Amino acid sequence: MAWRITVVCENSVVRPGVLGEHGLSVFVETPDKVILFDTGQGFALVHNSLRLRTDLKRVDLVVFSHGHYDHTGGLLDFLSVHGPCRIVAHPDILTERFRFMPVGGEERPVSIGIPWPESYVRSRGARFDWVTDWSEVAPGVFVTGEVPRKTDFETGDPKFAVKKDNNFVPDPFKDDYSLVLDTPKGLIVILGCAHAGIINILNHVTDRTGKDKIYAVLGGTHLGFSSKEQLNATVEALKSFSIEKLAVSHCTGQKPAARLACEFPNAFDFAPVGYQIEV
């Protein structure tokens, strides 16, 4: 069987019969395993899987990119369809997460973490496999583990926070993982939100694999929340990589996506629900 990647949940749709939601889920078929990367927010996973014929019962393991509700919210629906399943993730996905948002005329912390406690999802069949370092989770399939932060321009979104000693502090996003596929055409890197920074992630991937041919980068880049200076620096740094397909989505934002389309006209694509890459 070939390698096939299908976007099951994403913010936008371009085909009839499927649902869009603020979130991400990607169905990954390899010659050996089927992997579900994130589960979306929870409204669209089962419906879209039926329409796209991405059979959730075939999934061998789930990999979570990080612990936000729009990536973990479909877990219970998945388990209801699939039954107990191995869940590969960083233990910090269970940390209570917040984003400061305008509420009643002032910035207040709003909970945006995984919607359920660990004990409950375990009782529903979640079999957590905690991973903190680069790991091969299936033949030719790797999770990045904790990504070293080396660039000086990928500073992260200051509105994301966690609690420490009853105070809100910036979220370090140690759990920000990407999925890496070593395919015959080159590496495919699937991003969740790239909170670690897309350049930090790609540098980490090329360092760990010893390969610099990146066939495709797909997923959320979080550039929709970055400064103009960060976007400019990211665009210039991306030019140093050999990327054949740059298929962005989710938290990339319309203006950054348009900029990337202009800067990488031969590589750029947008990845809504139903988008596929086959190798």
C-alpha positions in Angstrom: 0.0 0.0 0.0 1.2 3.5 -0.8 1.5 6.3 1.7 -1.6 8.4 1.8 -2.4 11.5 3.9 -5.9 12.9 4.2 -7.0 16.0 6.1 -10.2 15.0 8.0 -10.8 18.1 10.2 -9.8 21.6 9.3 -11.2 25.1 9.4 -12.3 25.2 5.8 -14.0 23.0 3.2 -14.1 23.1 -0.6 -16.2 20.1 -1.3 -19.9 19.2 -0.5 -20.9 17.0 2.4 -18.1 17.6 4.8 -17.9 20.0 7.8 -15.4 22.6 8.7 -14.4 23.4 12.3 -11.6 25.3 14.0 -9.3 22.4 14.5 -7.1 19.8 12.8 -7.1 16.0 12.3 -5.1 14.1 9.7 -5.5 10.5 8.7 -2.2 8.9 7.8 -2.0 5.6 5.9 1.5 4.0 5.6 2.5 0.6 4.2 2.4 -0.8 7.7 0.1 1.3 10.0 -2.7 3.8 10.1 -2.2 6.8 12.3 -4.6 9.5 13.3 -2.7 12.8 14.0 -5.0 14.9 16.2 -8.7 14.5 16.5 -10.0 18.0 15.8 -12.4 19.9 18.0 -15.0 17.1 18.2 -17.8 18.2 15.9 -16.6 16.9 12.5 -14.3 13.9 13.0 -16.8 11.1 12.7 -19.0 12.8 10.1 -16.1 13.7 7.9 -14.5 10.3 8.3 -17.6 8.7 7.0 -17.8 11.1 4.0 -14.1 10.7 3.2 -14.0 7.0 3.8 -11.2 7.3 6.3 -12.3 4.4 8.5 -11.5 5.2 12.1 -11.7 1.6 13.1 -8.5 0.9 11.0 -6.4 3.3 13.2 -3.5 1.7 14.9 -2.5 4.6 17.1 -3.3 8.3 17.7 -0.6 10.9 17.9 -1.4 14.3 19.6 0.5 17.4 18.5 -0.3 19.3 21.7 -3.0 19.7 24.3 -5.4 22.3 23.0 -9.1 21.5 22.6 -9.1 22.0 18.8 -6.7 19.1 18.5 -7.8 16.8 21.3 -11.6 17.5 21.4 -12.6 14.6 19.1 -10.8 11.9 21.3 -14.0 10.6 23.0 -15.9 10.3 19.7 -12.9 8.5 18.2 -12.8 6.1 21.1 -16.5 5.5 20.9 -16.1 4.3 17.3 -12.7 2.6 17.6 -12.5 1.2 21.1 -9.4 1.3 23.2 -6.3 2.7 21.4 -2.7 3.7 21.9 -2.3 7.5 22.3 1.2 8.8 21.7 1.8 12.2 23.2 3.8 14.4 25.6 2.5 14.2 29.2 2.0 17.9 29.1 -1.0 17.5 26.9 -3.0 17.1 30.1 -1.8 20.4 31.5 -4.5 23.0 32.0 -4.1 25.6 29.2 -5.3 29.1 28.8 -5.4 31.9 26.2 -6.0 35.5 27.2 -9.0 36.9 25.3 -11.2 40.0 25.4 -14.0 39.2 27.9 -16.3 42.0 29.1 -13.9 44.7 27.9 -10.7 43.2 29.4 -8.2 40.5 28.7 -9.1 37.4 30.7 -7.8 33.8 30.7 -10.1 31.4 28.9 -9.6 27.6 29.3 -8.5 26.0 26.0 -7.0 22.7 27.1 -8.1 19.1 26.6 -11.7 19.0 27.7 -11.6 16.0 30.1 -9.4 14.7 33.0 -7.0 11.9 32.4 -8.9 9.4 34.5 -12.0 9.9 32.4 -10.4 9.4 29.0 -8.5 6.4 30.3 -11.8 4.9 31.4 -13.0 5.4 27.9 -10.1 3.5 26.4 -7.2 5.9 26.0 -3.9 4.0 26.4 -1.4 6.8 26.8 2.2 6.2 25.7 4.1 9.2 27.0 7.0 10.3 24.7 9.3 13.2 25.3 12.1 12.6 22.8 12.4 11.9 19.1 10.8 8.4 18.6 9.9 6.0 15.9 6.2 5.2 16.6 5.7 3.0 13.5 8.0 1.9 10.6 9.2 5.1 8.9 7.0 7.3 11.1 8.5 9.5 13.8 7.3 12.1 16.4 9.6 15.0 16.9 9.6 14.9 20.7 10.5 18.2 22.4 11.8 20.6 19.8 14.9 22.8 20.7 14.1 26.5 20.4 17.1 27.9 18.5 15.8 30.7 16.3 15.7 34.2 17.7 12.6 35.3 15.8 10.1 32.5 16.6 9.1 33.9 20.0 5.6 32.2 20.3 2.3 33.7 21.0 2.4 35.5 24.4 -1.4 35.2 24.9 -1.0 31.5 25.6 -0.5 30.6 29.3 -0.4 27.9 31.9 -0.6 28.2 35.7 2.5 28.0 37.9 2.3 28.6 41.6 -1.2 30.1 41.1 0.1 32.6 38.6 -0.2 32.7 34.8 3.0 32.3 33.0 3.8 31.9 29.2 3.1 28.4 27.9 6.4 26.7 27.0 4.7 24.2 24.7 7.1 21.4 25.5 4.3 19.2 24.1 4.3 20.7 20.6 5.0 17.7 18.4 5.0 17.1 14.6 4.7 13.9 12.8 7.5 12.9 10.3 7.1 10.4 7.5 10.2 9.0 5.8 8.7 8.2 2.3 10.3 7.2 -1.0 9.8 10.8 -2.2 11.4 12.3 0.8 10.3 13.5 4.3 6.8 14.6 4.9 6.4 16.8 8.0 2.9 17.2 9.4 2.5 20.1 11.8 -0.2 20.6 14.4 0.2 24.3 15.2 4.0 24.7 15.1 4.0 26.5 18.4 7.7 25.5 18.6 8.2 27.5 15.4 8.1 26.0 11.9 11.8 26.7 11.4 12.8 25.2 14.7 10.8 22.1 13.8 12.3 21.7 10.3 15.8 22.2 11.6 15.1 19.6 14.3 13.8 17.2 11.7 16.7 17.5 9.3 19.2 17.2 12.3 17.6 14.0 13.6 17.1 12.3 10.2 20.3 13.5 8.6 18.2 14.2 5.5 17.5 17.6 3.9 15.0 16.5 1.1 11.6 17.5 2.4 8.9 16.4 0.0 6.0 18.1 1.9 5.1 20.2 4.9 1.5 20.1 5.8 -0.6 21.6 8.6 -0.8 24.6 10.9 2.0 27.1 11.1 0.5 29.6 13.6 1.8 32.4 11.4 -1.6 34.0 11.6 -0.7 35.1 15.1 2.9 36.2 14.4 4.3 39.7 14.0 5.3 41.1 10.6 8.9 40.7 11.5 8.5 37.1 12.4 6.6 36.3 9.2 9.4 38.0 7.2 12.1 36.1 8.9 10.2 32.8 8.6 9.7 33.3 4.9 13.4 33.9 4.4 14.4 30.9 6.5 12.0 28.6 4.6 13.8 29.4 1.4 16.9 27.6 2.8 14.9 24.3 2.7 14.2 22.2 -0.3 10.4 21.8 0.1 8.4 20.4 -2.9 4.9 20.9 -1.4 4.0 23.5 1.2 0.4 22.8 2.1 -0.6 25.0 5.0 -3.9 25.1 7.0 -5.7 25.7 10.3 -3.8 28.5 12.2 -1.7 29.8 9.4 -4.0 32.7 8.7 -5.2 34.2 5.4 -2.7 36.9 5.0 0.4 34.7 5.9 -1.0 32.0 3.6 -1.3 34.6 0.8 2.3 35.7 1.4 3.5 32.1 1.3 1.6 31.5 -2.0 3.4 34.5 -3.5 6.8 33.5 -2.2 6.5 29.8 -3.0 4.2 29.7 -6.1 5.4 26.3 -7.3 5.2 24.6 -3.9 2.3 26.3 -2.2 -1.1 24.7 -1.6 -3.9 25.1 1.0 -5.0 21.9 2.8 -8.7 22.0 3.7 -10.9 19.0 4.6 -10.4 16.3 2.1 -7.0 17.4 0.9 -4.7 14.5 0.1 -1.1 13.7 -0.5 -0.2 10.3 -2.0 3.3 8.8 -2.4 
